[in-house]
Amino acid sequence: MPDDLHASARHHGCDLIVIGRHGEDSHLRTTGLGPVALAAAERTRLPVLLVSPPTAGDGD
């Protein structure tokens, strides 16, 4: 999947990859990145922006 993200971003002329974050695992607690985001960041020269879902009380 990370290679597909990079290929698609390059095909469309993107200059940023944005990945939505959900859940937690050991990678997230130690690096701040989930496995897909971490692999994407390692395989591309494009910047990767990781966004978290809204939490209770956001947008009030």
DRENLO-482085 format. One record per atom (N, C-alpha, C): x, y, z; atom name; residue in one letter. Coordinates in pm, whole numbers, plus 32768, in hexadecimal, padded with zeros to 4 digits. Example, Ala and Ser with C-alpha at 12.3 -4.5 7.8 and 13.67 -1.06 7.14 Angstrom:
2
+------+-------+------+------+------+
| east | north |   up | donu | lonu |
+------+-------+------+------+------+
| 8527 |  7DC7 | 830C |    N |    A |
| 84CE |  7E3E | 830C |   CA |    A |
| 8528 |  7EB6 | 830C |    C |    A |
| 8505 |  7F1F | 82C4 |    N |    S |
| 8557 |  7F96 | 82CA |   CA |    S |
| 850A |  8003 | 8313 |    C |    S |
+------+-------+------+------+------+
//
This chain:
60
+------+-------+------+------+------+
| east | north |   up | donu | lonu |
+------+-------+------+------+------+
| 8050 |  7F87 | 8000 |    N |    M |
| 8000 |  8000 | 8000 |   CA |    M |
| 8055 |  807F | 8000 |    C |    M |
| 80C0 |  8089 | 804F |    N |    P |
| 8111 |  8103 | 804A |   CA |    P |
| 8149 |  8120 | 7FC0 |    C |    P |
| 8172 |  80B9 | 7F76 |    N |    D |
| 81A5 |  80CF | 7EEF |   CA |    D |
| 8137 |  8103 | 7E94 |    C |    D |
| 80BB |  80D1 | 7EA6 |    N |    D |
| 8049 |  8102 | 7E58 |   CA |    D |
| 802D |  8195 | 7E78 |    C |    D |
| 8037 |  81BB | 7EF5 |    N |    L |
| 8021 |  8247 | 7F1C |   CA |    L |
| 8086 |  82A1 | 7ED7 |    C |    L |
| 8104 |  8278 | 7EDC |    N |    H |
| 816E |  82C8 | 7E9F |   CA |    H |
| 8159 |  82D1 | 7E07 |    C |    H |
| 813E |  8261 | 7DC6 |    N |    A |
| 812A |  8260 | 7D35 |   CA |    A |
| 80B3 |  82B7 | 7D0C |    C |    A |
| 8047 |  82AF | 7D57 |    N |    S |
| 7FD0 |  82FE | 7D39 |   CA |    S |
| 7FEC |  8393 | 7D4D |    C |    S |
| 8032 |  83B5 | 7DB7 |    N |    A |
| 8052 |  8440 | 7DD2 |   CA |    A |
| 80A9 |  847A | 7D62 |    C |    A |
| 810B |  842E | 7D36 |    N |    R |
| 8161 |  845D | 7CC8 |   CA |    R |
| 8113 |  8467 | 7C46 |    C |    R |
| 80BD |  8406 | 7C2B |    N |    H |
| 806C |  8406 | 7BB1 |   CA |    H |
| 8014 |  8484 | 7BA9 |    C |    H |
| 7FDD |  84AC | 7C1A |    N |    H |
| 7F83 |  851F | 7C1E |   CA |    H |
| 7FCB |  85A4 | 7C38 |    C |    H |
| 804F |  85A0 | 7C42 |    N |    G |
| 809B |  861B | 7C56 |   CA |    G |
| 808F |  8655 | 7CE1 |    C |    G |
| 806F |  8601 | 7D42 |    N |    C |
| 8060 |  8631 | 7DCC |   CA |    C |
| 80E8 |  8654 | 7E08 |    C |    C |
| 80E7 |  86B0 | 7E65 |    N |    D |
| 8162 |  86D1 | 7EAB |   CA |    D |
| 8158 |  86B8 | 7F40 |    C |    D |
| 80EF |  8671 | 7F69 |    N |    L |
| 80D9 |  864D | 7FF5 |   CA |    L |
| 807F |  85D3 | 7FFC |    C |    L |
| 80A0 |  8576 | 8055 |    N |    I |
| 804B |  8502 | 8070 |   CA |    I |
| 800D |  8517 | 80F9 |    C |    I |
| 7F88 |  8511 | 8100 |    N |    V |
| 7F40 |  8521 | 817F |   CA |    V |
| 7F04 |  849B | 81A3 |    C |    V |
| 7F21 |  846A | 821B |    N |    I |
| 7EF0 |  83E9 | 8249 |   CA |    I |
| 7EA1 |  83FD | 82C9 |    C |    I |
| 7E28 |  83CA | 82CB |    N |    G |
| 7DD6 |  83CE | 8344 |   CA |    G |
| 7DFE |  8360 | 83A4 |    C |    G |
| 7E04 |  8383 | 8421 |    N |    R |
| 7E2E |  8325 | 8489 |   CA |    R |
| 7DB2 |  82F3 | 84D4 |    C |    R |
| 7DB5 |  8275 | 84F6 |    N |    H |
| 7D4B |  823E | 854C |   CA |    H |
| 7D86 |  81CD | 859F |    C |    H |
| 7D51 |  81BC | 8617 |    N |    G |
| 7D81 |  8151 | 866E |   CA |    G |
| 7E0C |  816C | 86A3 |    C |    G |
| 7E3D |  810D | 86EF |    N |    E |
| 7EC3 |  8115 | 8727 |   CA |    E |
| 7F05 |  808E | 871F |    C |    E |
| 7F87 |  808D | 8710 |    N |    D |
| 7FD6 |  8013 | 8718 |   CA |    D |
| 8060 |  8038 | 874E |    C |    D |
| 80B9 |  7FDA | 8754 |    N |    S |
| 813B |  7FF5 | 8790 |   CA |    S |
| 818A |  805C | 873F |    C |    S |
| 817F |  805D | 86B9 |    N |    H |
| 81C6 |  80C1 | 8668 |   CA |    H |
| 8196 |  814E | 868B |    C |    H |
| 8114 |  815C | 8696 |    N |    L |
| 80DA |  81E0 | 86B0 |   CA |    L |
| 8109 |  8218 | 8735 |    C |    L |
| 810E |  81C5 | 879A |    N |    R |
| 8138 |  81F6 | 881D |   CA |    R |
| 81CC |  821C | 8820 |    C |    R |
| 8220 |  81D8 | 87D1 |    N |    T |
| 82AF |  81F3 | 87D8 |   CA |    T |
| 82E0 |  8256 | 8770 |    C |    T |
| 82A3 |  825A | 86F9 |    N |    T |
| 82D4 |  82B2 | 868F |   CA |    T |
| 8272 |  831F | 866A |    C |    T |
| 81F5 |  8313 | 8693 |    N |    G |
| 818F |  8372 | 8669 |   CA |    G |
| 8152 |  834D | 85E3 |    C |    G |
| 817F |  82E1 | 85A5 |    N |    L |
| 814C |  82B5 | 8524 |   CA |    L |
| 8119 |  8226 | 852D |    C |    L |
| 80AC |  820B | 84E7 |    N |    G |
| 807C |  8182 | 84D9 |   CA |    G |
| 80CD |  813B | 846E |    C |    G |
| 80B8 |  80B9 | 845C |    N |    P |
| 8109 |  806C | 83FE |   CA |    P |
| 80FE |  809C | 836D |    C |    P |
| 8088 |  80C1 | 833E |    N |    V |
| 8078 |  80F0 | 82B4 |   CA |    V |
| 80BC |  8177 | 82A3 |    C |    V |
| 80A3 |  81D3 | 8300 |    N |    A |
| 80E0 |  8258 | 82F7 |   CA |    A |
| 8179 |  824E | 8300 |    C |    A |
| 81AA |  81FB | 8357 |    N |    L |
| 823A |  81E9 | 8366 |   CA |    L |
| 8277 |  81B3 | 82E5 |    C |    L |
| 8239 |  814C | 82AB |    N |    A |
| 826C |  8113 | 822E |   CA |    A |
| 8265 |  8178 | 81BD |    C |    A |
| 81F8 |  81C5 | 81B5 |    N |    A |
| 81EB |  822B | 814C |   CA |    A |
| 8259 |  8295 | 815B |    C |    A |
| 8270 |  82C1 | 81D5 |    N |    A |
| 82D6 |  8327 | 81ED |   CA |    A |
| 8362 |  82F4 | 81C9 |    C |    A |
| 837A |  8275 | 81DF |    N |    E |
| 83FD |  823B | 81C0 |   CA |    E |
| 8412 |  8228 | 812A |    C |    E |
| 83A5 |  821B | 80DE |    N |    R |
| 83B0 |  81FA | 804F |   CA |    R |
| 839D |  8271 | 7FF1 |    C |    R |
| 838A |  82E7 | 8025 |    N |    T |
| 8373 |  835A | 7FCE |   CA |    T |
| 83C8 |  83CF | 7FF7 |    C |    T |
| 83E2 |  8425 | 7F96 |    N |    R |
| 8426 |  84A4 | 7FB4 |   CA |    R |
| 83C2 |  8512 | 7FCD |    C |    R |
| 8343 |  84F5 | 7FB5 |    N |    L |
| 82DA |  8558 | 7FCE |   CA |    L |
| 82C2 |  8565 | 8065 |    C |    L |
| 829B |  85DA | 8093 |    N |    P |
| 8276 |  85E6 | 811F |   CA |    P |
| 81F6 |  8598 | 813B |    C |    P |
| 81EE |  8560 | 81B2 |    N |    V |
| 8179 |  8512 | 81DC |   CA |    V |
| 813D |  8558 | 8255 |    C |    V |
| 80BD |  857D | 824A |    N |    L |
| 8075 |  85BD | 82B7 |   CA |    L |
| 8017 |  8557 | 82F4 |    C |    L |
| 8025 |  853D | 8372 |    N |    L |
| 7FD1 |  84DD | 83BB |   CA |    L |
| 7F69 |  852B | 840A |    C |    L |
| 7EEA |  850F | 83F1 |    N |    V |
| 7E7F |  8556 | 8437 |   CA |    V |
| 7E32 |  84F7 | 8490 |    C |    V |
| 7E0C |  8527 | 8504 |    N |    S |
| 7DC0 |  84D7 | 8564 |   CA |    S |
| 7D2B |  84F4 | 8554 |    C |    S |
| 7CD7 |  8492 | 8577 |    N |    P |
| 7C48 |  84AB | 8573 |   CA |    P |
| 7C22 |  850D | 85E2 |    C |    P |
| 7BB1 |  8552 | 85D2 |    N |    P |
| 7B86 |  85AE | 863C |   CA |    P |
| 7B69 |  8562 | 86BD |    C |    P |
| 7B7F |  85A3 | 872A |    N |    T |
| 7B60 |  8568 | 87AC |   CA |    T |
| 7AE3 |  85AB | 87E3 |    C |    T |
| 7AAD |  8571 | 884A |    N |    A |
| 7A34 |  85AA | 8888 |   CA |    A |
| 7A4F |  863B | 88AD |    C |    A |
| 79F4 |  8690 | 8888 |    N |    G |
| 7A01 |  871D | 88A7 |   CA |    G |
| 7A41 |  8770 | 8838 |    C |    G |
| 7A7D |  872F | 87D2 |    N |    D |
| 7AB5 |  8779 | 8761 |   CA |    D |
| 7A45 |  87B7 | 8711 |    C |    D |
| 7A59 |  882E | 86E1 |    N |    G |
| 79F8 |  8871 | 868C |   CA |    G |
| 7985 |  88B1 | 86D6 |    C |    G |
| 798D |  88B3 | 8759 |    N |    D |
| 7920 |  88F4 | 87A5 |   CA |    D |
| 7931 |  8989 | 87A4 |    C |    D |
+------+-------+------+------+------+
//
